[in-house]
Amino acid sequence: MGLARLGLATGILMACALGIVAGMELTLPDISVANQNVTADHLNVFTDMLLAAIVTVGFAAFYNAAWLHIGLAALGGMIGHGLRFVLLEVGARLEVATFFGALAVGVISVCIARTYKLPIAVVSFAGAVTMMPGVQMYRALGGARQIARLSDSTDLTTLGRTVGDAVQSGFVVAALALGLIVAARVVPMLAGGKSTD
């Protein structure tokens, strides 16, 4: 079952990537190099947590969770994303901050799942999805598109940046999964029960 879910997730990611690239090809025939240094107004931790809660509620509602479970998932998403925000602010690497954010989401999800007799995936996925490395994934896709279309004139900087974004995306997703797995396995052992699936 785990391998089937992993295969499904990989297929969905590949379909999303292909859809984005196809959309870019159809609507943006000319390649424009994205500005890698675009910055937005600086968020504070409370705004970050509020936005994470909104996204979490959206994903939980999309998966038809009960209203109580949606609220609990939002709580986990807020705390996990807030912890990741604080760790990034103090200089932690994105992968490390994401691991601890996912660990927090996982711990809260396990406690909720044990209390309300829910599958942990109902609560943890909606709370953790806000930490997916979307910026790095889109940059890697844009760089891959540029390399594919301008292979003769691609410089090493573009190639290195594209590979770097792709590798960092993989590490962040791995840290996210690892944080959830550790929480799902360790918290029940500490509580003296079986692990939650």
Secondary structure, 3 states (H helix, E strand, C coil): CHHHHHHHHHHHHHHHHHHHHHHHHHHCCCCCCCCCCCCCCCCCHHHHHHHHHHHHHHHHHHCCCCHHHHHHHHHHHHHHHHHHHHHHHCCCCHHHHHHHHHHHHHHHHHHHHHHHCCCHHHHHHHHHHHHCCHHHHHHHHHHHHHHHHCCCCCCHHHHHHHHHHHHHHHHHHHHHHHHHHHHHHHHHHHHCCCCCC
